[in-house]
Amino acid sequence: MEIEEAVKRIIAEINPIRESETVPLDQACGRVLAEKIAAPFAVPHFPKSAMDGYAVCAESVKDASEEHPVHLRVIGEILAGDVWDEELSNDIDKTASAVRVMTGALVPDGLDAVVKQEDTDYGESEVLIRHGVEPYMNYCKVGEDIAAGSTVLPAGRKLGRVEAGVLASLGISEVPVVRRPAVTVISTGSELKSLSGSDASGTAPGQGKIYNSIYYTLSASLTQAGFSAAGRVVPDETEAIAEAIKQALAVSDVVITTGGVSVGKRDLLPEVLKTLGAERVFAGVNIQPGTPTIGSVLNGKAILSLSGNPYAALVNFDLYFWPLAAKLTGCDAYLPKREKAVLKSEYPKVNRLRRFVRARAEEGTVTLPAKSHASSVLSNLLDCNCYIDLNENMKVSPGDTVSIVRMPE
């Protein structure tokens, strides 16, 4: 089975999260909108000046020039934030008058353009206009930014800094967001040692033991995306793994296991999943590393069983989990980003299976900063930001255009 088919099958088995909550705008960054947001009023909701100058009727100054300037009477001054009494201008001939305005200030009714102050003599009671303007020049119309009643943000939009600014401009201080997805990572392996409660920082974990680096790699990715992440280490014991999965399913939207998916003596996940009654959706996908990865569904929830090797676990997590996240939240922003890039490094190996190679993409090119491509090596990912997607039996050389998948930022 190809990766795309495996992804399609598992996301078809789960339903989007229906629960939502309302959160303050300054706590909504990274969350996904649960409902569309319509503009309660126009932005701007009054006509305003785009620069410092003089609000005028464009018709009255259309012929103004250096040689033939137009004289206008200044009937007032409006600074940003000032309120203008329209009754003051009701009986004034606007074709012969101007109002001194600053950037962001209201432009009174009947005046339809702003002459920038550099094109005047900066007059206070009377101003000399040296350049004409067209109607609505240097003038922000009502609703120029956002029309009243228009859909500003659709449901399923991931909120970032620009979205926050737009909502703030509409006076929206709270937003409805999709409940934060909960994910539990179960790291299986009697060799694993947890960092929590460790009595010595920076010391070797002991003979035959390794620290559980995979959990921290995955949980960092999850929490950075705004998800809730929990984790635990479970020894290679059938009953312990089964109980951990059952407990995780009760409180999680997705359960991720690492380790125990291959064919060794302690690779117990296939047996455990079968005993629990989980429906196997895919296994043995055409991918390297991580061919043994298993996708299952139990009680309407996805279980991703990843390799115990750090790199294999990470690349398969990125390929399978983020499409699940998109389905759960209704937000396509989580989907892996694919691009084309020109290969600049040598990669002489021809792989029997479709392979994802750690790499670094910059300005349309991609290089291989890592010397080792072993799935157990994690540290050389520090200089990488993407995976090169190579089809089986594919030979590539420097200068070839290749497909890449961006790692989540």
Secondary structure as GFF3:
##gff-version 3
##sequence-region A 1 409
A	DSSP	alpha_helix	3	11	.	.	.	ID=ss1
A	DSSP	beta_strand	20	24	.	.	.	ID=ss2
A	DSSP	three_ten_helix	25	27	.	.	.	ID=ss3
A	DSSP	beta_strand	37	38	.	.	.	ID=ss4
A	DSSP	beta_strand	48	49	.	.	.	ID=ss5
A	DSSP	beta_strand	53	56	.	.	.	ID=ss6
A	DSSP	alpha_helix	58	61	.	.	.	ID=ss7
A	DSSP	beta_strand	70	78	.	.	.	ID=ss8
A	DSSP	three_ten_helix	86	89	.	.	.	ID=ss9
A	DSSP	three_ten_helix	94	96	.	.	.	ID=ss10
A	DSSP	beta_strand	97	101	.	.	.	ID=ss11
A	DSSP	beta_strand	113	116	.	.	.	ID=ss12
A	DSSP	three_ten_helix	117	119	.	.	.	ID=ss13
A	DSSP	beta_strand	126	129	.	.	.	ID=ss14
A	DSSP	beta_strand	139	140	.	.	.	ID=ss15
A	DSSP	beta_strand	151	153	.	.	.	ID=ss16
A	DSSP	alpha_helix	161	169	.	.	.	ID=ss17
A	DSSP	beta_strand	174	178	.	.	.	ID=ss18
A	DSSP	beta_strand	182	188	.	.	.	ID=ss19
A	DSSP	beta_strand	192	193	.	.	.	ID=ss20
A	DSSP	beta_strand	210	211	.	.	.	ID=ss21
A	DSSP	alpha_helix	213	224	.	.	.	ID=ss22
A	DSSP	beta_strand	228	234	.	.	.	ID=ss23
A	DSSP	alpha_helix	238	251	.	.	.	ID=ss24
A	DSSP	beta_strand	254	258	.	.	.	ID=ss25
A	DSSP	alpha_helix	269	276	.	.	.	ID=ss26
A	DSSP	beta_strand	279	283	.	.	.	ID=ss27
A	DSSP	beta_strand	294	298	.	.	.	ID=ss28
A	DSSP	beta_strand	301	306	.	.	.	ID=ss29
A	DSSP	alpha_helix	310	329	.	.	.	ID=ss30
A	DSSP	three_ten_helix	332	334	.	.	.	ID=ss31
A	DSSP	beta_strand	338	343	.	.	.	ID=ss32
A	DSSP	beta_strand	355	362	.	.	.	ID=ss33
A	DSSP	beta_strand	365	367	.	.	.	ID=ss34
A	DSSP	three_ten_helix	379	383	.	.	.	ID=ss35
A	DSSP	beta_strand	386	390	.	.	.	ID=ss36
A	DSSP	beta_strand	401	406	.	.	.	ID=ss37
###
